[in-house]
Structure formats: C-alpha cells, structure tokens
Amino acid sequence: MNIVTSNLQNQTLPCGKCHKWVNSNHGAIQCGNCYLWIHYRYNGLTLDDFQRLQLNMEEWFCKIYICNIFPFTSL
C-alpha cells in the first residue's frame, strides 16, 4: 500500500496533471495506483483535505486513475 505523503525527500518529479516539477516543499501527493505525483489543487482537493490525508496516512487515488477505471465519471 502506498502512503500519502508530501515529502519527496528532495526528489523532483513531474506532476501527472500540469507536468511542472514537484518538489518537497510543494503540496503534492502520490496516487496509490498509478504512482503519479499530483499537486493537490489540480485534483480538486482543498488544503484541509490534503492535510487530513497526510495526517491519517490514507491511500489516495488521482482523478486520472479514477477516470480510467470509471470512464463515465468525466461526463
């Protein structure tokens, strides 16, 4: 199981949505299935949602993955 975290340990990876670099000080979380890092704001999360996910160490799935398994969710 992949744990939600914003600590990239000084890695830089592209955001799966905007393709800009994600750094350890950016608010980004990793999808539990496709393992893409996504800036939380591009997935419709509020800062409170993001912090709750971090605190509870909940598994999280990005919209890209959700739309792939449930194709009618984007309608």
KOLGU-4560 file (N, C-alpha, C; in nm, 3 decimals, padded with zeros to 5 digits):
<recs>
<n_xx: 00.084 n_yy: -00.118 n_zz: 00.000 ca_xx: 00.000 ca_yy: 00.000 ca_zz: 00.000 c_xx: 00.088 c_yy: 00.124 c_zz: 00.000 mol: A seq: 1 type: MET>
<n_xx: 00.053 n_yy: 00.218 n_zz: -00.084 ca_xx: 00.128 ca_yy: 00.342 ca_zz: -00.093 c_xx: 00.066 c_yy: 00.444 c_zz: 00.002 mol: A seq: 2 type: ASN>
<n_xx: 00.147 n_yy: 00.507 n_zz: 00.083 ca_xx: 00.101 ca_yy: 00.605 ca_zz: 00.181 c_xx: 00.108 c_yy: 00.744 c_zz: 00.122 mol: A seq: 3 type: ILE>
<n_xx: 00.005 n_yy: 00.823 n_zz: 00.150 ca_xx: 00.002 ca_yy: 00.963 ca_zz: 00.104 c_xx: 00.108 c_yy: 01.041 c_zz: 00.178 mol: A seq: 4 type: VAL>
<n_xx: 00.186 n_yy: 01.119 n_zz: 00.104 ca_xx: 00.289 ca_yy: 01.200 ca_zz: 00.166 c_xx: 00.320 c_yy: 01.321 c_zz: 00.079 mol: A seq: 5 type: THR>
<n_xx: 00.369 n_yy: 01.424 n_zz: 00.139 ca_xx: 00.417 ca_yy: 01.538 ca_zz: 00.061 c_xx: 00.569 c_yy: 01.546 c_zz: 00.065 mol: A seq: 6 type: SER>
<n_xx: 00.633 n_yy: 01.454 n_zz: 00.134 ca_xx: 00.778 ca_yy: 01.457 ca_zz: 00.148 c_xx: 00.841 c_yy: 01.378 c_zz: 00.035 mol: A seq: 7 type: ASN>
<n_xx: 00.894 n_yy: 01.446 n_zz: -00.062 ca_xx: 00.957 ca_yy: 01.380 ca_zz: -00.176 c_xx: 01.106 c_yy: 01.357 c_zz: -00.152 mol: A seq: 8 type: LEU>
<n_xx: 01.154 n_yy: 01.391 n_zz: -00.034 ca_xx: 01.294 ca_yy: 01.373 ca_zz: 00.003 c_xx: 01.389 c_yy: 01.429 c_zz: -00.104 mol: A seq: 9 type: GLN>
<n_xx: 01.362 n_yy: 01.556 n_zz: -00.140 ca_xx: 01.446 ca_yy: 01.632 ca_zz: -00.233 c_xx: 01.446 c_yy: 01.577 c_zz: -00.376 mol: A seq: 10 type: ASN>
<n_xx: 01.352 n_yy: 01.493 n_zz: -00.409 ca_xx: 01.339 ca_yy: 01.447 ca_zz: -00.547 c_xx: 01.260 c_yy: 01.550 c_zz: -00.625 mol: A seq: 11 type: GLN>
<n_xx: 01.280 n_yy: 01.556 n_zz: -00.754 ca_xx: 01.196 ca_yy: 01.639 ca_zz: -00.839 c_xx: 01.137 c_yy: 01.549 c_zz: -00.946 mol: A seq: 12 type: THR>
<n_xx: 01.007 n_yy: 01.546 n_zz: -00.952 ca_xx: 00.934 ca_yy: 01.463 ca_zz: -01.047 c_xx: 00.826 c_yy: 01.550 c_zz: -01.110 mol: A seq: 13 type: LEU>
<n_xx: 00.783 n_yy: 01.518 n_zz: -01.231 ca_xx: 00.677 ca_yy: 01.598 ca_zz: -01.291 c_xx: 00.540 c_yy: 01.564 c_zz: -01.232 mol: A seq: 14 type: PRO>
<n_xx: 00.457 n_yy: 01.667 n_zz: -01.219 ca_xx: 00.319 ca_yy: 01.648 ca_zz: -01.177 c_xx: 00.246 c_yy: 01.574 c_zz: -01.290 mol: A seq: 15 type: CYS>
<n_xx: 00.166 n_yy: 01.476 n_zz: -01.256 ca_xx: 00.093 ca_yy: 01.398 ca_zz: -01.355 c_xx: -00.014 c_yy: 01.478 c_zz: -01.427 mol: A seq: 16 type: GLY>
<n_xx: -00.051 n_yy: 01.592 n_zz: -01.374 ca_xx: -00.155 ca_yy: 01.676 ca_zz: -01.434 c_xx: -00.097 c_yy: 01.795 c_zz: -01.510 mol: A seq: 17 type: LYS>
<n_xx: -00.017 n_yy: 01.878 n_zz: -01.444 ca_xx: 00.035 ca_yy: 02.000 ca_zz: -01.507 c_xx: 00.173 c_yy: 01.982 c_zz: -01.569 mol: A seq: 18 type: CYS>
<n_xx: 00.241 n_yy: 01.872 n_zz: -01.535 ca_xx: 00.373 ca_yy: 01.837 ca_zz: -01.587 c_xx: 00.484 c_yy: 01.932 c_zz: -01.540 mol: A seq: 19 type: HIS>
<n_xx: 00.453 n_yy: 02.019 n_zz: -01.444 ca_xx: 00.557 ca_yy: 02.102 ca_zz: -01.382 c_xx: 00.625 c_yy: 02.020 c_zz: -01.274 mol: A seq: 20 type: LYS>
<n_xx: 00.745 n_yy: 02.058 n_zz: -01.236 ca_xx: 00.820 ca_yy: 01.982 ca_zz: -01.137 c_xx: 00.755 c_yy: 01.990 c_zz: -01.000 mol: A seq: 21 type: TRP>
<n_xx: 00.758 n_yy: 01.881 n_zz: -00.929 ca_xx: 00.707 ca_yy: 01.871 ca_zz: -00.792 c_xx: 00.828 c_yy: 01.857 c_zz: -00.701 mol: A seq: 22 type: VAL>
<n_xx: 00.840 n_yy: 01.947 n_zz: -00.605 ca_xx: 00.950 ca_yy: 01.944 ca_zz: -00.509 c_xx: 00.895 c_yy: 01.913 c_zz: -00.370 mol: A seq: 23 type: ASN>
<n_xx: 00.984 n_yy: 01.889 n_zz: -00.275 ca_xx: 00.943 ca_yy: 01.850 ca_zz: -00.140 c_xx: 00.862 c_yy: 01.958 c_zz: -00.069 mol: A seq: 24 type: SER>
<n_xx: 00.877 n_yy: 02.083 n_zz: -00.109 ca_xx: 00.801 ca_yy: 02.190 ca_zz: -00.044 c_xx: 00.670 c_yy: 02.221 c_zz: -00.115 mol: A seq: 25 type: ASN>
<n_xx: 00.636 n_yy: 02.147 n_zz: -00.219 ca_xx: 00.510 ca_yy: 02.165 ca_zz: -00.290 c_xx: 00.404 c_yy: 02.076 c_zz: -00.227 mol: A seq: 26 type: HIS>
<n_xx: 00.281 n_yy: 02.118 n_zz: -00.234 ca_xx: 00.171 ca_yy: 02.037 ca_zz: -00.184 c_xx: 00.133 c_yy: 01.934 c_zz: -00.289 mol: A seq: 27 type: GLY>
<n_xx: 00.194 n_yy: 01.817 n_zz: -00.284 ca_xx: 00.167 ca_yy: 01.714 ca_zz: -00.382 c_xx: 00.154 c_yy: 01.579 c_zz: -00.312 mol: A seq: 28 type: ALA>
<n_xx: 00.072 n_yy: 01.493 n_zz: -00.368 ca_xx: 00.055 ca_yy: 01.359 ca_zz: -00.314 c_xx: 00.065 c_yy: 01.258 c_zz: -00.427 mol: A seq: 29 type: ILE>
<n_xx: 00.097 n_yy: 01.136 n_zz: -00.389 ca_xx: 00.119 ca_yy: 01.032 ca_zz: -00.488 c_xx: -00.001 c_yy: 00.939 c_zz: -00.494 mol: A seq: 30 type: GLN>
<n_xx: -00.046 n_yy: 00.910 n_zz: -00.615 ca_xx: -00.159 ca_yy: 00.820 ca_zz: -00.635 c_xx: -00.120 c_yy: 00.680 c_zz: -00.589 mol: A seq: 31 type: CYS>
<n_xx: -00.211 n_yy: 00.614 n_zz: -00.519 ca_xx: -00.186 ca_yy: 00.480 ca_zz: -00.467 c_xx: -00.188 c_yy: 00.373 c_zz: -00.573 mol: A seq: 32 type: GLY>
<n_xx: -00.229 n_yy: 00.405 n_zz: -00.695 ca_xx: -00.232 ca_yy: 00.306 ca_zz: -00.801 c_xx: -00.132 c_yy: 00.335 c_zz: -00.912 mol: A seq: 33 type: ASN>
<n_xx: -00.142 n_yy: 00.453 n_zz: -00.973 ca_xx: -00.054 ca_yy: 00.483 ca_zz: -01.087 c_xx: 00.078 c_yy: 00.546 c_zz: -01.043 mol: A seq: 34 type: CYS>
<n_xx: 00.089 n_yy: 00.583 n_zz: -00.916 ca_xx: 00.212 ca_yy: 00.636 ca_zz: -00.856 c_xx: 00.256 c_yy: 00.771 c_zz: -00.913 mol: A seq: 35 type: TYR>
<n_xx: 00.166 n_yy: 00.840 n_zz: -00.982 ca_xx: 00.196 ca_yy: 00.976 ca_zz: -01.028 c_xx: 00.187 c_yy: 01.071 c_zz: -00.909 mol: A seq: 36 type: LEU>
<n_xx: 00.275 n_yy: 01.170 n_zz: -00.907 ca_xx: 00.266 ca_yy: 01.278 ca_zz: -00.809 c_xx: 00.178 c_yy: 01.386 c_zz: -00.869 mol: A seq: 37 type: TRP>
<n_xx: 00.081 n_yy: 01.434 n_zz: -00.793 ca_xx: -00.014 ca_yy: 01.536 ca_zz: -00.839 c_xx: -00.018 c_yy: 01.649 c_zz: -00.736 mol: A seq: 38 type: ILE>
<n_xx: -00.006 n_yy: 01.773 n_zz: -00.783 ca_xx: -00.029 ca_yy: 01.887 ca_zz: -00.694 c_xx: -00.173 c_yy: 01.877 c_zz: -00.646 mol: A seq: 39 type: HIS>
<n_xx: -00.195 n_yy: 01.888 n_zz: -00.516 ca_xx: -00.328 ca_yy: 01.864 ca_zz: -00.460 c_xx: -00.435 c_yy: 01.954 c_zz: -00.522 mol: A seq: 40 type: TYR>
<n_xx: -00.400 n_yy: 02.076 n_zz: -00.556 ca_xx: -00.500 ca_yy: 02.170 ca_zz: -00.609 c_xx: -00.551 c_yy: 02.129 c_zz: -00.747 mol: A seq: 41 type: ARG>
<n_xx: -00.471 n_yy: 02.053 n_zz: -00.823 ca_xx: -00.514 ca_yy: 02.008 ca_zz: -00.955 c_xx: -00.608 c_yy: 01.889 c_zz: -00.949 mol: A seq: 42 type: TYR>
<n_xx: -00.627 n_yy: 01.835 n_zz: -00.831 ca_xx: -00.716 ca_yy: 01.722 ca_zz: -00.817 c_xx: -00.842 c_yy: 01.760 c_zz: -00.741 mol: A seq: 43 type: ASN>
<n_xx: -00.863 n_yy: 01.891 n_zz: -00.725 ca_xx: -00.984 ca_yy: 01.939 ca_zz: -00.659 c_xx: -00.983 c_yy: 01.925 c_zz: -00.507 mol: A seq: 44 type: GLY>
<n_xx: -00.866 n_yy: 01.907 n_zz: -00.449 ca_xx: -00.855 ca_yy: 01.898 ca_zz: -00.303 c_xx: -00.830 c_yy: 02.035 c_zz: -00.244 mol: A seq: 45 type: LEU>
<n_xx: -00.886 n_yy: 02.058 n_zz: -00.127 ca_xx: -00.854 ca_yy: 02.179 ca_zz: -00.054 c_xx: -00.729 c_yy: 02.152 c_zz: 00.029 mol: A seq: 46 type: THR>
<n_xx: -00.672 n_yy: 02.257 n_zz: 00.084 ca_xx: -00.557 ca_yy: 02.241 ca_zz: 00.171 c_xx: -00.595 c_yy: 02.156 c_zz: 00.292 mol: A seq: 47 type: LEU>
<n_xx: -00.716 n_yy: 02.176 n_zz: 00.345 ca_xx: -00.763 ca_yy: 02.095 ca_zz: 00.459 c_xx: -00.772 c_yy: 01.947 c_zz: 00.422 mol: A seq: 48 type: ASP>
<n_xx: -00.825 n_yy: 01.918 n_zz: 00.302 ca_xx: -00.833 ca_yy: 01.778 ca_zz: 00.255 c_xx: -00.693 c_yy: 01.718 c_zz: 00.246 mol: A seq: 49 type: ASP>
<n_xx: -00.602 n_yy: 01.793 n_zz: 00.188 ca_xx: -00.465 ca_yy: 01.749 ca_zz: 00.171 c_xx: -00.400 c_yy: 01.718 c_zz: 00.306 mol: A seq: 50 type: PHE>
<n_xx: -00.416 n_yy: 01.809 n_zz: 00.402 ca_xx: -00.357 ca_yy: 01.789 ca_zz: 00.534 c_xx: -00.421 c_yy: 01.671 c_zz: 00.608 mol: A seq: 51 type: GLN>
<n_xx: -00.552 n_yy: 01.652 n_zz: 00.590 ca_xx: -00.620 ca_yy: 01.538 ca_zz: 00.653 c_xx: -00.567 c_yy: 01.407 c_zz: 00.597 mol: A seq: 52 type: ARG>
<n_xx: -00.548 n_yy: 01.402 n_zz: 00.465 ca_xx: -00.493 ca_yy: 01.282 ca_zz: 00.403 c_xx: -00.354 c_yy: 01.251 c_zz: 00.456 mol: A seq: 53 type: LEU>
<n_xx: -00.273 n_yy: 01.354 n_zz: 00.473 ca_xx: -00.138 ca_yy: 01.336 ca_zz: 00.527 c_xx: -00.142 c_yy: 01.286 c_zz: 00.671 mol: A seq: 54 type: GLN>
<n_xx: -00.226 n_yy: 01.350 n_zz: 00.751 ca_xx: -00.233 ca_yy: 01.316 ca_zz: 00.893 c_xx: -00.280 c_yy: 01.173 c_zz: 00.914 mol: A seq: 55 type: LEU>
<n_xx: -00.381 n_yy: 01.132 n_zz: 00.840 ca_xx: -00.439 ca_yy: 00.999 ca_zz: 00.857 c_xx: -00.367 c_yy: 00.893 c_zz: 00.775 mol: A seq: 56 type: ASN>
<n_xx: -00.270 n_yy: 00.935 n_zz: 00.693 ca_xx: -00.194 ca_yy: 00.844 ca_zz: 00.609 c_xx: -00.287 c_yy: 00.756 c_zz: 00.525 mol: A seq: 57 type: MET>
<n_xx: -00.389 n_yy: 00.820 n_zz: 00.467 ca_xx: -00.486 ca_yy: 00.749 ca_zz: 00.386 c_xx: -00.434 c_yy: 00.725 c_zz: 00.245 mol: A seq: 58 type: GLU>
<n_xx: -00.474 n_yy: 00.614 n_zz: 00.187 ca_xx: -00.441 ca_yy: 00.589 ca_zz: 00.048 c_xx: -00.531 c_yy: 00.679 c_zz: -00.037 mol: A seq: 59 type: GLU>
<n_xx: -00.476 n_yy: 00.732 n_zz: -00.144 ca_xx: -00.545 ca_yy: 00.831 ca_zz: -00.227 c_xx: -00.528 c_yy: 00.794 c_zz: -00.373 mol: A seq: 60 type: TRP>
<n_xx: -00.631 n_yy: 00.819 n_zz: -00.453 ca_xx: -00.626 ca_yy: 00.789 ca_zz: -00.596 c_xx: -00.656 c_yy: 00.916 c_zz: -00.676 mol: A seq: 61 type: PHE>
<n_xx: -00.574 n_yy: 00.942 n_zz: -00.775 ca_xx: -00.588 ca_yy: 01.064 ca_zz: -00.855 c_xx: -00.705 c_yy: 01.054 c_zz: -00.953 mol: A seq: 62 type: CYS>
<n_xx: -00.748 n_yy: 01.169 n_zz: -01.003 ca_xx: -00.858 ca_yy: 01.173 ca_zz: -01.099 c_xx: -00.823 c_yy: 01.102 c_zz: -01.229 mol: A seq: 63 type: LYS>
<n_xx: -00.696 n_yy: 01.104 n_zz: -01.267 ca_xx: -00.654 ca_yy: 01.036 ca_zz: -01.390 c_xx: -00.684 c_yy: 00.888 c_zz: -01.379 mol: A seq: 64 type: ILE>
<n_xx: -00.647 n_yy: 00.827 n_zz: -01.266 ca_xx: -00.672 ca_yy: 00.685 ca_zz: -01.243 c_xx: -00.822 c_yy: 00.658 c_zz: -01.233 mol: A seq: 65 type: TYR>
<n_xx: -00.895 n_yy: 00.740 n_zz: -01.158 ca_xx: -01.040 ca_yy: 00.721 ca_zz: -01.140 c_xx: -01.110 c_yy: 00.726 c_zz: -01.276 mol: A seq: 66 type: ILE>
<n_xx: -01.073 n_yy: 00.822 n_zz: -01.361 ca_xx: -01.136 ca_yy: 00.834 ca_zz: -01.494 c_xx: -01.102 c_yy: 00.714 c_zz: -01.583 mol: A seq: 67 type: CYS>
<n_xx: -00.987 n_yy: 00.653 n_zz: -01.561 ca_xx: -00.950 ca_yy: 00.536 ca_zz: -01.641 c_xx: -01.032 c_yy: 00.413 c_zz: -01.601 mol: A seq: 68 type: ASN>
<n_xx: -01.062 n_yy: 00.396 n_zz: -01.472 ca_xx: -01.137 ca_yy: 00.278 ca_zz: -01.431 c_xx: -01.287 c_yy: 00.301 c_zz: -01.436 mol: A seq: 69 type: ILE>
<n_xx: -01.330 n_yy: 00.427 n_zz: -01.426 ca_xx: -01.471 ca_yy: 00.463 ca_zz: -01.436 c_xx: -01.484 c_yy: 00.571 c_zz: -01.544 mol: A seq: 70 type: PHE>
<n_xx: -01.486 n_yy: 00.532 n_zz: -01.672 ca_xx: -01.479 ca_yy: 00.629 ca_zz: -01.781 c_xx: -01.594 c_yy: 00.729 c_zz: -01.785 mol: A seq: 71 type: PRO>
<n_xx: -01.707 n_yy: 00.698 n_zz: -01.726 ca_xx: -01.821 ca_yy: 00.789 ca_zz: -01.732 c_xx: -01.816 c_yy: 00.896 c_zz: -01.623 mol: A seq: 72 type: PHE>
<n_xx: -01.714 n_yy: 00.894 n_zz: -01.537 ca_xx: -01.704 ca_yy: 00.996 ca_zz: -01.432 c_xx: -01.667 c_yy: 01.133 c_zz: -01.487 mol: A seq: 73 type: THR>
<n_xx: -01.612 n_yy: 01.137 n_zz: -01.607 ca_xx: -01.572 ca_yy: 01.265 ca_zz: -01.666 c_xx: -01.685 c_yy: 01.332 c_zz: -01.742 mol: A seq: 74 type: SER>
<n_xx: -01.800 n_yy: 01.269 n_zz: -01.752 ca_xx: -01.913 ca_yy: 01.328 ca_zz: -01.826 c_xx: -01.979 c_yy: 01.437 c_zz: -01.747 mol: A seq: 75 type: LEU>
</recs>
